[in-house]
Amino acid sequence: MPITKKYKKIVIGNWKQNPTTHEAAKNIVKHIKKTASELKKTITVLCPPFVFLQNLGKGEQPFSKGAQDVSVFESGSHTGEVSAEMLKDCEVEYTIVGHSERRKAGETDAMVASKIKALHFAGVTAVMCIGEDNRDSGGQYLDTLKNQIKHSLAGVEKKNLSHLVVAYEPVWAIGATQAMSGADVHETAIYIKKVLADLFGHEYVVKVPILYGGSVTFRNAGEIVKEGHVDGLLVGRESINPEGFNEILKVVDAL
Ligand code: PGA
């Protein structure tokens, strides 16, 4: 499901390295399915670990399947890697790239760019994460964001921007106790759009959804999306708590 006139918002659940069993994964899906099927304007994307992708079911579902990473390679001798084509074959529509936890483990902007191109080649939408480690009063973080965007999108074709989602995730707000304020999200989202427009031209980037991620709960989800003027959310911890995640979906859909 791509963002369209009907589906205006997108909420992505990044399960990270959770849960431990197939049974528990099925249980999360079971509890989210009903709420997701009742949404009028919001796309739900569930990103479990690779091994649970099949637990999300086959065929028509009230949510889209997502993955948390992808190989830069098409196929071959790359132990442990999963290709974009394999994900496509599992009906994956969205894939997170450049998450700060992967960047910490060595993923560079150049690798993110290769992954995005591999996904585009397979027809999968890339959810490109960017975010500064710290917010300094001198505005250095804006340069960090600009460089991440520029280098992570190097070589990405304009015509494939319809398969791009940008997730702004300030690293200091991930796994924290408090999210960023809606006003600050708004200011940063405008900046991100400007950087994208300077790179590709306004007409190509107006439709690129900008999401916020970092300590999102049902309590702050409404304020962040409304005041932040973003197209949705990337949710970590609360995405494996079906009650909390369902509330986030409802709050966003009611805006
Ligand atoms: P969090 O994680 O919601 O647990 O802060 C967000 C993320 O890492 O995508």
py3Dmol code that shows the C-alpha trace and the ligand (Angstrom):
import py3Dmol

protein = """\
ATOM      1  CA  MET A   1       0.000   0.000   0.000  1.00  0.00           C
ATOM      2  CA  PRO A   2       1.653   3.260  -1.042  1.00  0.00           C
ATOM      3  CA  ILE A   3       0.606   6.621   0.420  1.00  0.00           C
ATOM      4  CA  THR A   4      -2.254   7.882  -1.739  1.00  0.00           C
ATOM      5  CA  LYS A   5      -5.065  10.400  -1.536  1.00  0.00           C
ATOM      6  CA  LYS A   6      -6.972   7.912   0.583  1.00  0.00           C
ATOM      7  CA  TYR A   7      -4.104   6.722   2.778  1.00  0.00           C
ATOM      8  CA  LYS A   8      -2.549   9.912   4.052  1.00  0.00           C
ATOM      9  CA  LYS A   9      -0.582   8.632   7.021  1.00  0.00           C
ATOM     10  CA  ILE A  10       1.741   5.750   7.695  1.00  0.00           C
ATOM     11  CA  VAL A  11       2.679   4.126  10.985  1.00  0.00           C
ATOM     12  CA  ILE A  12       5.593   1.690  10.922  1.00  0.00           C
ATOM     13  CA  GLY A  13       6.351  -0.717  13.747  1.00  0.00           C
ATOM     14  CA  ASN A  14      10.018  -1.672  14.069  1.00  0.00           C
ATOM     15  CA  TRP A  15      10.043  -4.785  16.229  1.00  0.00           C
ATOM     16  CA  LYS A  16      13.854  -4.840  16.342  1.00  0.00           C
ATOM     17  CA  GLN A  17      15.171  -8.142  17.794  1.00  0.00           C
ATOM     18  CA  ASN A  18      11.812  -9.121  19.302  1.00  0.00           C
ATOM     19  CA  PRO A  19       9.940 -11.305  20.186  1.00  0.00           C
ATOM     20  CA  THR A  20      11.700 -14.624  20.851  1.00  0.00           C
ATOM     21  CA  THR A  21       9.191 -17.111  19.462  1.00  0.00           C
ATOM     22  CA  HIS A  22       6.934 -17.610  16.433  1.00  0.00           C
ATOM     23  CA  GLU A  23       4.023 -17.975  18.796  1.00  0.00           C
ATOM     24  CA  ALA A  24       4.661 -14.560  20.349  1.00  0.00           C
ATOM     25  CA  ALA A  25       5.072 -12.972  16.902  1.00  0.00           C
ATOM     26  CA  LYS A  26       1.761 -14.435  15.736  1.00  0.00           C
ATOM     27  CA  ASN A  27       0.135 -13.151  18.876  1.00  0.00           C
ATOM     28  CA  ILE A  28       1.273  -9.566  18.238  1.00  0.00           C
ATOM     29  CA  VAL A  29      -0.044  -9.722  14.664  1.00  0.00           C
ATOM     30  CA  LYS A  30      -3.336 -11.192  15.816  1.00  0.00           C
ATOM     31  CA  HIS A  31      -3.891  -8.309  18.227  1.00  0.00           C
ATOM     32  CA  ILE A  32      -2.989  -5.573  15.748  1.00  0.00           C
ATOM     33  CA  LYS A  33      -4.932  -6.943  12.778  1.00  0.00           C
ATOM     34  CA  LYS A  34      -8.390  -5.868  13.905  1.00  0.00           C
ATOM     35  CA  THR A  35      -7.433  -2.260  14.630  1.00  0.00           C
ATOM     36  CA  ALA A  36      -5.421  -2.031  11.394  1.00  0.00           C
ATOM     37  CA  SER A  37      -8.435  -3.255   9.408  1.00  0.00           C
ATOM     38  CA  GLU A  38     -10.592  -0.466  10.842  1.00  0.00           C
ATOM     39  CA  LEU A  39      -8.286   2.397   9.873  1.00  0.00           C
ATOM     40  CA  LYS A  40      -9.651   4.782   7.274  1.00  0.00           C
ATOM     41  CA  LYS A  41      -6.626   6.884   6.329  1.00  0.00           C
ATOM     42  CA  THR A  42      -3.585   5.190   7.775  1.00  0.00           C
ATOM     43  CA  ILE A  43      -1.264   2.497   6.447  1.00  0.00           C
ATOM     44  CA  THR A  44       0.117   0.118   9.065  1.00  0.00           C
ATOM     45  CA  VAL A  45       3.516  -1.451   8.376  1.00  0.00           C
ATOM     46  CA  LEU A  46       4.892  -4.249  10.567  1.00  0.00           C
ATOM     47  CA  CYS A  47       8.656  -4.881  10.478  1.00  0.00           C
ATOM     48  CA  PRO A  48       9.456  -8.099  12.366  1.00  0.00           C
ATOM     49  CA  PRO A  49      12.821  -9.898  12.314  1.00  0.00           C
ATOM     50  CA  PHE A  50      13.291 -11.734   8.962  1.00  0.00           C
ATOM     51  CA  VAL A  51      12.433 -15.134  10.472  1.00  0.00           C
ATOM     52  CA  PHE A  52       8.934 -13.988  11.391  1.00  0.00           C
ATOM     53  CA  LEU A  53       8.013 -12.427   8.040  1.00  0.00           C
ATOM     54  CA  GLN A  54       6.017 -15.521   7.106  1.00  0.00           C
ATOM     55  CA  ASN A  55       4.083 -15.255  10.392  1.00  0.00           C
ATOM     56  CA  LEU A  56       2.527 -12.083   9.100  1.00  0.00           C
ATOM     57  CA  GLY A  57       0.471 -14.179   6.701  1.00  0.00           C
ATOM     58  CA  LYS A  58       0.165 -14.326   2.926  1.00  0.00           C
ATOM     59  CA  GLY A  59      -1.966 -12.353   0.521  1.00  0.00           C
ATOM     60  CA  GLU A  60      -4.343  -9.541   1.451  1.00  0.00           C
ATOM     61  CA  GLN A  61      -3.767  -8.237   4.980  1.00  0.00           C
ATOM     62  CA  PRO A  62      -4.890  -5.033   6.694  1.00  0.00           C
ATOM     63  CA  PHE A  63      -1.223  -4.056   7.017  1.00  0.00           C
ATOM     64  CA  SER A  64       1.889  -4.009   4.866  1.00  0.00           C
ATOM     65  CA  LYS A  65       4.914  -6.173   5.544  1.00  0.00           C
ATOM     66  CA  GLY A  66       8.230  -4.510   6.239  1.00  0.00           C
ATOM     67  CA  ALA A  67      11.806  -5.627   6.882  1.00  0.00           C
ATOM     68  CA  GLN A  68      14.450  -4.073   9.119  1.00  0.00           C
ATOM     69  CA  ASP A  69      17.421  -4.367   6.775  1.00  0.00           C
ATOM     70  CA  VAL A  70      18.510  -5.657   3.360  1.00  0.00           C
ATOM     71  CA  SER A  71      21.718  -6.793   1.699  1.00  0.00           C
ATOM     72  CA  VAL A  72      23.569  -4.480  -0.680  1.00  0.00           C
ATOM     73  CA  PHE A  73      24.137  -7.573  -2.869  1.00  0.00           C
ATOM     74  CA  GLU A  74      21.745  -9.172  -5.333  1.00  0.00           C
ATOM     75  CA  SER A  75      22.746 -12.774  -4.559  1.00  0.00           C
ATOM     76  CA  GLY A  76      25.781 -15.019  -4.118  1.00  0.00           C
ATOM     77  CA  SER A  77      28.405 -15.789  -1.493  1.00  0.00           C
ATOM     78  CA  HIS A  78      27.331 -13.397   1.239  1.00  0.00           C
ATOM     79  CA  THR A  79      26.723 -15.447   4.350  1.00  0.00           C
ATOM     80  CA  GLY A  80      23.909 -14.184   6.515  1.00  0.00           C
ATOM     81  CA  GLU A  81      22.566 -11.681   3.996  1.00  0.00           C
ATOM     82  CA  VAL A  82      18.990 -11.328   2.718  1.00  0.00           C
ATOM     83  CA  SER A  83      18.440  -9.705  -0.670  1.00  0.00           C
ATOM     84  CA  ALA A  84      15.836  -7.203  -1.816  1.00  0.00           C
ATOM     85  CA  GLU A  85      14.431  -9.779  -4.268  1.00  0.00           C
ATOM     86  CA  MET A  86      14.013 -12.293  -1.429  1.00  0.00           C
ATOM     87  CA  LEU A  87      12.121  -9.683   0.565  1.00  0.00           C
ATOM     88  CA  LYS A  88       9.956  -8.904  -2.450  1.00  0.00           C
ATOM     89  CA  ASP A  89       9.188 -12.616  -2.741  1.00  0.00           C
ATOM     90  CA  CYS A  90       8.000 -12.541   0.907  1.00  0.00           C
ATOM     91  CA  GLU A  91       5.585  -9.742  -0.076  1.00  0.00           C
ATOM     92  CA  VAL A  92       7.658  -7.135   1.746  1.00  0.00           C
ATOM     93  CA  GLU A  93       6.646  -3.628   0.626  1.00  0.00           C
ATOM     94  CA  TYR A  94       8.797  -1.496   2.946  1.00  0.00           C
ATOM     95  CA  THR A  95      12.326  -1.907   4.290  1.00  0.00           C
ATOM     96  CA  ILE A  96      14.103   0.172   6.912  1.00  0.00           C
ATOM     97  CA  VAL A  97      17.651   1.227   6.011  1.00  0.00           C
ATOM     98  CA  GLY A  98      20.182   3.302   7.913  1.00  0.00           C
ATOM     99  CA  HIS A  99      18.593   2.845  11.320  1.00  0.00           C
ATOM    100  CA  SER A 100      20.860   4.424  13.941  1.00  0.00           C
ATOM    101  CA  GLU A 101      21.362   1.028  15.585  1.00  0.00           C
ATOM    102  CA  ARG A 102      22.706  -0.325  12.276  1.00  0.00           C
ATOM    103  CA  ARG A 103      24.750   2.820  11.643  1.00  0.00           C
ATOM    104  CA  LYS A 104      26.312   2.249  15.072  1.00  0.00           C
ATOM    105  CA  ALA A 105      27.176  -1.288  13.939  1.00  0.00           C
ATOM    106  CA  GLY A 106      29.045   0.093  10.915  1.00  0.00           C
ATOM    107  CA  GLU A 107      26.440   0.918   8.269  1.00  0.00           C
ATOM    108  CA  THR A 108      27.701   3.923   6.309  1.00  0.00           C
ATOM    109  CA  ASP A 109      25.825   6.412   4.133  1.00  0.00           C
ATOM    110  CA  ALA A 110      27.362   4.690   1.087  1.00  0.00           C
ATOM    111  CA  MET A 111      25.947   1.342   2.219  1.00  0.00           C
ATOM    112  CA  VAL A 112      22.552   2.947   2.833  1.00  0.00           C
ATOM    113  CA  ALA A 113      22.635   4.335  -0.720  1.00  0.00           C
ATOM    114  CA  SER A 114      23.445   0.871  -2.142  1.00  0.00           C
ATOM    115  CA  LYS A 115      20.652  -0.699  -0.121  1.00  0.00           C
ATOM    116  CA  ILE A 116      18.132   1.889  -1.309  1.00  0.00           C
ATOM    117  CA  LYS A 117      19.134   1.227  -4.926  1.00  0.00           C
ATOM    118  CA  ALA A 118      18.824  -2.549  -4.406  1.00  0.00           C
ATOM    119  CA  LEU A 119      15.344  -2.051  -2.939  1.00  0.00           C
ATOM    120  CA  HIS A 120      14.273   0.226  -5.776  1.00  0.00           C
ATOM    121  CA  PHE A 121      15.499  -2.303  -8.308  1.00  0.00           C
ATOM    122  CA  ALA A 122      13.262  -4.896  -6.645  1.00  0.00           C
ATOM    123  CA  GLY A 123      10.335  -2.465  -6.367  1.00  0.00           C
ATOM    124  CA  VAL A 124      10.409  -2.209  -2.552  1.00  0.00           C
ATOM    125  CA  THR A 125       9.966   1.114  -0.745  1.00  0.00           C
ATOM    126  CA  ALA A 126      12.983   2.198   1.312  1.00  0.00           C
ATOM    127  CA  VAL A 127      12.423   3.762   4.723  1.00  0.00           C
ATOM    128  CA  MET A 128      15.597   5.790   5.086  1.00  0.00           C
ATOM    129  CA  CYS A 129      16.420   6.705   8.681  1.00  0.00           C
ATOM    130  CA  ILE A 130      18.394   9.821   9.454  1.00  0.00           C
ATOM    131  CA  GLY A 131      19.036  11.641  12.707  1.00  0.00           C
ATOM    132  CA  GLU A 132      21.600  13.552  14.683  1.00  0.00           C
ATOM    133  CA  ASP A 133      23.296  12.135  17.785  1.00  0.00           C
ATOM    134  CA  ASN A 134      22.930  15.399  19.685  1.00  0.00           C
ATOM    135  CA  ARG A 135      21.196  18.711  19.228  1.00  0.00           C
ATOM    136  CA  ASP A 136      23.679  21.536  19.606  1.00  0.00           C
ATOM    137  CA  SER A 137      22.624  25.166  19.944  1.00  0.00           C
ATOM    138  CA  GLY A 138      24.922  26.117  17.043  1.00  0.00           C
ATOM    139  CA  GLY A 139      22.809  24.154  14.548  1.00  0.00           C
ATOM    140  CA  GLN A 140      25.581  21.713  13.621  1.00  0.00           C
ATOM    141  CA  TYR A 141      22.961  18.946  13.640  1.00  0.00           C
ATOM    142  CA  LEU A 142      21.414  20.443  10.512  1.00  0.00           C
ATOM    143  CA  ASP A 143      24.654  19.785   8.634  1.00  0.00           C
ATOM    144  CA  THR A 144      24.654  16.232   9.957  1.00  0.00           C
ATOM    145  CA  LEU A 145      21.156  15.709   8.576  1.00  0.00           C
ATOM    146  CA  LYS A 146      22.006  17.341   5.253  1.00  0.00           C
ATOM    147  CA  ASN A 147      25.085  15.143   4.806  1.00  0.00           C
ATOM    148  CA  GLN A 148      23.211  11.972   5.710  1.00  0.00           C
ATOM    149  CA  ILE A 149      20.472  12.787   3.203  1.00  0.00           C
ATOM    150  CA  LYS A 150      22.889  13.749   0.447  1.00  0.00           C
ATOM    151  CA  HIS A 151      25.182  10.736   0.806  1.00  0.00           C
ATOM    152  CA  SER A 152      22.488   8.154   1.596  1.00  0.00           C
ATOM    153  CA  LEU A 153      20.630   9.151  -1.564  1.00  0.00           C
ATOM    154  CA  ALA A 154      23.698   9.342  -3.820  1.00  0.00           C
ATOM    155  CA  GLY A 155      22.853   7.778  -7.169  1.00  0.00           C
ATOM    156  CA  VAL A 156      19.175   7.300  -6.328  1.00  0.00           C
ATOM    157  CA  GLU A 157      17.044   8.161  -9.334  1.00  0.00           C
ATOM    158  CA  LYS A 158      14.377  10.857  -9.203  1.00  0.00           C
ATOM    159  CA  LYS A 159      11.821   8.535 -10.726  1.00  0.00           C
ATOM    160  CA  ASN A 160      12.261   6.151  -7.766  1.00  0.00           C
ATOM    161  CA  LEU A 161      11.501   8.759  -5.122  1.00  0.00           C
ATOM    162  CA  SER A 162       7.923   7.483  -5.121  1.00  0.00           C
ATOM    163  CA  HIS A 163       9.478   4.465  -3.351  1.00  0.00           C
ATOM    164  CA  LEU A 164      11.138   6.477  -0.611  1.00  0.00           C
ATOM    165  CA  VAL A 165      10.051   7.326   2.928  1.00  0.00           C
ATOM    166  CA  VAL A 166      12.284   9.435   5.161  1.00  0.00           C
ATOM    167  CA  ALA A 167      12.178   8.622   8.872  1.00  0.00           C
ATOM    168  CA  TYR A 168      13.637  11.373  10.996  1.00  0.00           C
ATOM    169  CA  GLU A 169      14.854   9.759  14.193  1.00  0.00           C
ATOM    170  CA  PRO A 170      16.983  11.958  16.450  1.00  0.00           C
ATOM    171  CA  VAL A 171      19.284   9.377  18.028  1.00  0.00           C
ATOM    172  CA  TRP A 172      19.022  10.997  21.460  1.00  0.00           C
ATOM    173  CA  ALA A 173      15.249  10.448  21.421  1.00  0.00           C
ATOM    174  CA  ILE A 174      15.405   6.728  20.535  1.00  0.00           C
ATOM    175  CA  GLY A 175      14.812   4.419  23.491  1.00  0.00           C
ATOM    176  CA  ALA A 176      14.567   7.519  25.667  1.00  0.00           C
ATOM    177  CA  THR A 177      11.943   8.673  28.151  1.00  0.00           C
ATOM    178  CA  GLN A 178      10.748  11.607  26.101  1.00  0.00           C
ATOM    179  CA  ALA A 179      10.112  12.239  22.425  1.00  0.00           C
ATOM    180  CA  MET A 180      10.922  15.440  20.584  1.00  0.00           C
ATOM    181  CA  SER A 181       8.279  18.176  20.761  1.00  0.00           C
ATOM    182  CA  GLY A 182       5.875  18.595  17.858  1.00  0.00           C
ATOM    183  CA  ALA A 183       7.206  22.110  17.217  1.00  0.00           C
ATOM    184  CA  ASP A 184      10.796  20.888  16.916  1.00  0.00           C
ATOM    185  CA  VAL A 185       9.701  18.000  14.689  1.00  0.00           C
ATOM    186  CA  HIS A 186       7.958  20.504  12.427  1.00  0.00           C
ATOM    187  CA  GLU A 187      11.007  22.720  12.099  1.00  0.00           C
ATOM    188  CA  THR A 188      13.240  19.759  11.290  1.00  0.00           C
ATOM    189  CA  ALA A 189      10.751  18.245   8.832  1.00  0.00           C
ATOM    190  CA  ILE A 190      10.712  21.532   6.894  1.00  0.00           C
ATOM    191  CA  TYR A 191      14.495  21.495   6.778  1.00  0.00           C
ATOM    192  CA  ILE A 192      14.545  17.890   5.523  1.00  0.00           C
ATOM    193  CA  LYS A 193      12.064  18.752   2.760  1.00  0.00           C
ATOM    194  CA  LYS A 194      14.194  21.715   1.749  1.00  0.00           C
ATOM    195  CA  VAL A 195      17.338  19.569   1.510  1.00  0.00           C
ATOM    196  CA  LEU A 196      15.455  16.984  -0.568  1.00  0.00           C
ATOM    197  CA  ALA A 197      14.025  19.690  -2.836  1.00  0.00           C
ATOM    198  CA  ASP A 198      17.476  21.210  -3.370  1.00  0.00           C
ATOM    199  CA  LEU A 199      18.775  17.791  -4.391  1.00  0.00           C
ATOM    200  CA  PHE A 200      15.962  16.546  -6.589  1.00  0.00           C
ATOM    201  CA  GLY A 201      13.567  19.416  -7.317  1.00  0.00           C
ATOM    202  CA  HIS A 202      10.413  20.281  -5.462  1.00  0.00           C
ATOM    203  CA  GLU A 203       8.064  18.413  -7.809  1.00  0.00           C
ATOM    204  CA  TYR A 204       9.811  15.098  -7.119  1.00  0.00           C
ATOM    205  CA  VAL A 205       9.891  15.360  -3.348  1.00  0.00           C
ATOM    206  CA  VAL A 206       6.461  16.723  -2.427  1.00  0.00           C
ATOM    207  CA  LYS A 207       5.180  13.197  -2.202  1.00  0.00           C
ATOM    208  CA  VAL A 208       8.062  11.747  -0.159  1.00  0.00           C
ATOM    209  CA  PRO A 209       6.513  11.016   3.249  1.00  0.00           C
ATOM    210  CA  ILE A 210       8.458  12.307   6.251  1.00  0.00           C
ATOM    211  CA  LEU A 211       8.004  10.322   9.460  1.00  0.00           C
ATOM    212  CA  TYR A 212       9.168  10.913  13.009  1.00  0.00           C
ATOM    213  CA  GLY A 213      10.601   8.200  15.263  1.00  0.00           C
ATOM    214  CA  GLY A 214      11.929   8.167  18.822  1.00  0.00           C
ATOM    215  CA  SER A 215      10.007   7.339  22.024  1.00  0.00           C
ATOM    216  CA  VAL A 216       6.598   7.499  20.375  1.00  0.00           C
ATOM    217  CA  THR A 217       3.677   6.396  22.563  1.00  0.00           C
ATOM    218  CA  PHE A 218      -0.081   6.791  22.237  1.00  0.00           C
ATOM    219  CA  ARG A 219       0.229   9.785  24.553  1.00  0.00           C
ATOM    220  CA  ASN A 220       2.506  11.843  22.294  1.00  0.00           C
ATOM    221  CA  ALA A 221       1.606  10.392  18.857  1.00  0.00           C
ATOM    222  CA  GLY A 222      -1.196  12.884  18.151  1.00  0.00           C
ATOM    223  CA  GLU A 223       0.802  15.955  19.111  1.00  0.00           C
ATOM    224  CA  ILE A 224       3.840  14.859  17.114  1.00  0.00           C
ATOM    225  CA  VAL A 225       1.918  14.162  13.902  1.00  0.00           C
ATOM    226  CA  LYS A 226      -0.364  17.192  14.187  1.00  0.00           C
ATOM    227  CA  GLU A 227       2.048  19.849  15.433  1.00  0.00           C
ATOM    228  CA  GLY A 228       5.000  18.277  13.661  1.00  0.00           C
ATOM    229  CA  HIS A 229       3.126  18.170  10.330  1.00  0.00           C
ATOM    230  CA  VAL A 230       4.644  14.783   9.551  1.00  0.00           C
ATOM    231  CA  ASP A 231       3.145  11.976   7.484  1.00  0.00           C
ATOM    232  CA  GLY A 232       3.417   9.381  10.203  1.00  0.00           C
ATOM    233  CA  LEU A 233       5.563   7.619  12.752  1.00  0.00           C
ATOM    234  CA  LEU A 234       8.257   4.973  13.128  1.00  0.00           C
ATOM    235  CA  VAL A 235       7.591   3.206  16.403  1.00  0.00           C
ATOM    236  CA  GLY A 236      10.088   1.031  18.285  1.00  0.00           C
ATOM    237  CA  ARG A 237       9.274  -0.261  21.771  1.00  0.00           C
ATOM    238  CA  GLU A 238       5.539   0.361  21.554  1.00  0.00           C
ATOM    239  CA  SER A 239       5.255  -1.641  18.325  1.00  0.00           C
ATOM    240  CA  ILE A 240       5.529  -4.959  20.190  1.00  0.00           C
ATOM    241  CA  ASN A 241       2.992  -3.871  22.766  1.00  0.00           C
ATOM    242  CA  PRO A 242      -0.245  -4.433  20.814  1.00  0.00           C
ATOM    243  CA  GLU A 243      -2.396  -2.348  23.166  1.00  0.00           C
ATOM    244  CA  GLY A 244      -0.109   0.667  22.930  1.00  0.00           C
ATOM    245  CA  PHE A 245       0.455   0.243  19.189  1.00  0.00           C
ATOM    246  CA  ASN A 246      -3.276  -0.042  18.500  1.00  0.00           C
ATOM    247  CA  GLU A 247      -3.846   3.180  20.417  1.00  0.00           C
ATOM    248  CA  ILE A 248      -1.146   4.910  18.338  1.00  0.00           C
ATOM    249  CA  LEU A 249      -2.853   3.709  15.133  1.00  0.00           C
ATOM    250  CA  LYS A 250      -6.226   4.989  16.325  1.00  0.00           C
ATOM    251  CA  VAL A 251      -4.872   8.361  17.428  1.00  0.00           C
ATOM    252  CA  VAL A 252      -3.111   8.940  14.102  1.00  0.00           C
ATOM    253  CA  ASP A 253      -6.081   7.779  12.062  1.00  0.00           C
ATOM    254  CA  ALA A 254      -8.412  10.146  13.939  1.00  0.00           C
ATOM    255  CA  LEU A 255      -6.358  13.257  13.059  1.00  0.00           C
TER     256      LEU A 255
END
"""
ligand_1 = """\
9
PGA
P 11.684 3.753 20.277
O 12.528 3.323 19.007
O 10.274 4.039 19.802
O 11.741 2.569 21.189
O 12.338 4.965 20.860
C 12.363 3.972 17.771
C 13.245 3.365 16.735
O 14.375 2.946 17.059
O 12.856 3.252 15.561
"""
view = py3Dmol.view(width=600, height=400)
view.addModel(protein, "pdb")
view.setStyle({"model": 0}, {"cartoon": {"style": "trace"}})
view.addModel(ligand_1, "xyz")
view.setStyle({"model": 1}, {"stick": {}})
view.zoomTo()
view.show()
